[in-house]
Amino acid sequence: YMFKYFKLSPFKIKGKFFGNVFKCDKIDGTKLICGETDKCSNCDLRDGVGTVLKTGKSLDDVVLKHNFIIEGINEVKWFKVSASLVEIEERKYAVISFSDITRQKQYEDLLKLKLSLDMQTGTLNKYSLIEVLQNLVSEKNISKKITISMIDFDDFKHINDTYGHLAGDKILEGFSKISFRNIRRSDILGRYGGEEFAIIFPNTEPQA
């Protein structure tokens, strides 16, 4: 699968390093070899194989994420990797098995995104909004300042009763679109209740 996906010949890779063969984005297009960059020290794949070679312990279905350059485009691939140690004539080898689970991970990420959103307005739902807020005020971010704006539509029930719920939904959608156009990318817009919204402004504080 790997040879086919990366358009490689198994007869032309002997003696080459893994990252160079499979076009790791950290070294592709450079004259460096796999393992020579600062980022290589944080490579999960190298860590996994290194553990097998050093300790003799096997890897069993470890999920790894890696970035590759495929036909000039940066692509993220997810693999379920198994590896075990083999010794031949006093030399140690790591035998690695890859299973591509990229589509599965993409589907999981899409599902998580949908579960975190209010489908009517495209904003974060109440539970995701609270989770984001809890993370922003956690101990690791305690030194950072945030500002929160709470927005509530007055007499919104009157709109629904007079013009119907579809009209009310259109108003909420319109408000969300306008808000997204006028806040920073780092700001967070969420629907807290029926006609209640909250906007979180990280790294800000109210000014008099």
C-alpha positions as CSV (number, residue, x, y, z in Angstrom):
1,Y,0.0,0.0,0.0
2,M,2.7,2.5,1.0
3,F,4.7,1.8,-2.2
4,K,1.6,2.3,-4.4
5,Y,0.4,5.4,-2.6
6,F,3.8,7.1,-2.7
7,K,4.5,5.7,-6.2
8,L,7.7,4.0,-5.1
9,S,9.7,1.0,-6.4
10,P,10.7,-1.4,-3.6
11,F,13.9,-1.9,-5.5
12,K,15.1,1.7,-5.3
13,I,14.9,2.4,-1.6
14,K,17.5,0.1,-0.1
15,G,19.8,2.1,2.2
16,K,17.6,5.1,2.3
17,F,16.0,6.6,5.4
18,F,12.3,6.2,6.1
19,G,11.5,9.9,6.2
20,N,13.3,10.6,2.9
21,V,11.6,7.7,1.1
22,F,8.1,8.6,2.2
23,K,8.6,12.4,1.9
24,C,8.2,13.5,5.5
25,D,7.2,17.2,5.4
26,K,10.1,18.0,7.9
27,I,12.8,17.1,5.4
28,D,11.2,16.9,1.9
29,G,12.8,19.4,-0.4
30,T,15.9,19.7,1.8
31,K,19.3,18.0,1.7
32,L,18.8,16.7,5.2
33,I,18.2,13.1,6.0
34,C,15.6,11.6,8.4
35,G,16.6,12.3,12.0
36,E,18.7,15.5,11.3
37,T,16.1,18.2,12.0
38,D,15.1,19.5,15.5
39,K,11.6,18.3,14.9
40,C,12.8,14.8,14.3
41,S,13.3,14.4,18.0
42,N,9.5,14.7,18.5
43,C,8.6,12.2,15.7
44,D,6.2,9.6,17.1
45,L,7.3,7.1,14.4
46,R,11.0,7.4,15.3
47,D,10.2,7.2,19.0
48,G,8.2,4.0,18.4
49,V,10.8,2.3,16.3
50,G,13.5,3.4,18.7
51,T,11.7,1.9,21.6
52,V,11.4,-1.5,19.8
53,L,15.1,-1.5,19.0
54,K,16.3,-0.4,22.4
55,T,14.0,-2.3,24.7
56,G,12.8,-5.2,22.5
57,K,9.2,-4.4,23.5
58,S,6.6,-4.6,20.7
59,L,4.2,-1.9,19.6
60,D,0.7,-3.2,19.3
61,D,-1.7,-1.1,17.2
62,V,-0.3,2.3,18.3
63,V,-2.1,5.2,16.5
64,L,0.3,7.7,14.9
65,K,-0.2,10.9,13.0
66,H,2.4,12.0,10.4
67,N,2.7,14.7,7.7
68,F,3.9,13.9,4.2
69,I,4.4,15.8,1.0
70,I,2.4,13.9,-1.7
71,E,2.7,15.3,-5.2
72,G,3.6,18.7,-3.8
73,I,0.7,18.8,-1.4
74,N,1.0,18.5,2.4
75,E,-1.1,15.7,3.6
76,V,-1.8,14.4,7.1
77,K,-1.9,10.6,7.4
78,W,-3.0,8.5,10.3
79,F,-1.7,5.0,10.8
80,K,-2.2,2.1,13.2
81,V,1.3,0.8,13.6
82,S,2.5,-2.5,15.0
83,A,6.2,-3.2,15.4
84,S,8.3,-6.0,16.8
85,L,12.0,-6.8,17.2
86,V,13.8,-9.4,15.0
87,E,17.4,-10.4,15.4
88,I,19.3,-11.9,12.5
89,E,23.0,-12.7,12.8
90,E,23.4,-10.5,15.8
91,R,21.8,-7.5,14.1
92,K,18.5,-6.0,15.3
93,Y,15.7,-5.1,13.0
94,A,12.3,-3.5,13.7
95,V,9.6,-5.1,11.5
96,I,6.8,-2.5,11.1
97,S,3.2,-3.0,10.0
98,F,1.2,0.0,8.8
99,S,-2.6,0.2,8.6
100,D,-3.9,3.4,7.1
101,I,-6.8,4.7,9.2
102,T,-6.8,8.3,7.8
103,R,-10.4,8.1,6.5
104,Q,-11.6,6.7,9.9
105,K,-9.8,9.5,11.8
106,Q,-11.2,12.2,9.4
107,Y,-14.7,10.8,9.9
108,E,-14.2,10.8,13.7
109,D,-13.0,14.4,13.6
110,L,-16.0,15.4,11.5
111,L,-18.3,13.7,13.9
112,K,-16.7,15.4,16.9
113,L,-17.0,18.8,15.1
114,K,-20.7,18.2,14.4
115,L,-21.3,17.2,18.0
116,S,-19.6,20.3,19.2
117,L,-21.7,22.7,17.0
118,D,-25.1,24.1,17.2
119,M,-26.4,22.9,13.9
120,Q,-28.9,25.8,13.5
121,T,-26.4,28.6,13.7
122,G,-23.0,27.0,13.1
123,T,-21.7,28.3,16.4
124,L,-20.4,26.2,19.3
125,N,-23.1,24.6,21.4
126,K,-23.5,25.2,25.1
127,Y,-21.5,22.2,26.3
128,S,-18.5,22.9,23.9
129,L,-18.6,26.6,24.9
130,I,-18.3,25.6,28.6
131,E,-15.5,23.2,27.8
132,V,-13.6,25.9,25.9
133,L,-14.1,28.4,28.8
134,Q,-13.0,25.9,31.4
135,N,-9.8,25.3,29.4
136,L,-9.1,29.0,29.0
137,V,-9.4,29.6,32.8
138,S,-7.5,26.4,33.7
139,E,-4.3,26.6,35.8
140,K,-2.0,26.4,32.7
141,N,-3.7,29.5,31.3
142,I,-4.3,31.3,34.6
143,S,-2.0,34.2,33.6
144,K,-3.9,34.9,30.4
145,K,-6.8,37.4,30.4
146,I,-10.1,36.9,28.6
147,T,-13.3,38.9,28.1
148,I,-16.8,37.4,27.7
149,S,-19.7,39.1,26.2
150,M,-23.2,37.6,26.9
151,I,-25.9,38.5,24.3
152,D,-29.7,38.0,24.8
153,F,-32.4,38.8,22.3
154,D,-35.2,40.7,24.2
155,D,-38.8,39.6,23.5
156,F,-37.6,36.9,21.1
157,K,-40.7,34.8,21.9
158,H,-42.8,37.5,20.4
159,I,-41.0,37.1,17.1
160,N,-41.6,33.3,17.1
161,D,-45.2,33.7,18.1
162,T,-45.9,36.4,15.5
163,Y,-43.8,35.3,12.5
164,G,-43.1,31.7,13.3
165,H,-40.1,29.7,14.4
166,L,-38.6,29.6,10.9
167,A,-38.4,33.4,10.9
168,G,-36.8,33.3,14.4
169,D,-34.3,30.7,13.2
170,K,-33.4,33.0,10.2
171,I,-32.7,35.9,12.6
172,L,-30.4,33.8,14.7
173,E,-28.6,32.5,11.6
174,G,-28.2,36.1,10.4
175,F,-26.9,37.3,13.8
176,S,-24.3,34.4,13.8
177,K,-23.1,35.2,10.2
178,I,-22.7,38.9,11.0
179,S,-20.9,38.1,14.3
180,F,-18.4,35.7,12.5
181,R,-17.6,38.5,10.1
182,N,-16.8,41.0,12.8
183,I,-14.8,39.0,15.4
184,R,-11.2,37.8,15.3
185,R,-10.3,34.3,14.2
186,S,-9.1,33.7,17.8
187,D,-12.5,34.7,19.2
188,I,-15.1,32.1,20.1
189,L,-18.8,32.4,19.4
190,G,-21.3,30.0,21.0
191,R,-25.0,29.6,21.5
192,Y,-25.6,29.3,25.2
193,G,-29.4,29.0,25.1
194,G,-32.4,29.5,22.8
195,E,-31.7,33.1,22.0
196,E,-28.7,33.6,24.2
197,F,-25.1,33.8,22.8
198,A,-21.7,34.2,24.2
199,I,-18.6,35.6,22.6
200,I,-15.2,34.8,24.2
201,F,-12.4,37.2,23.5
202,P,-9.0,35.5,24.5
203,N,-6.1,37.7,25.5
204,T,-8.2,40.8,26.1
205,E,-9.6,42.8,29.0
206,P,-12.4,45.4,29.3
207,Q,-11.4,48.9,28.9
208,A,-13.1,51.9,30.5
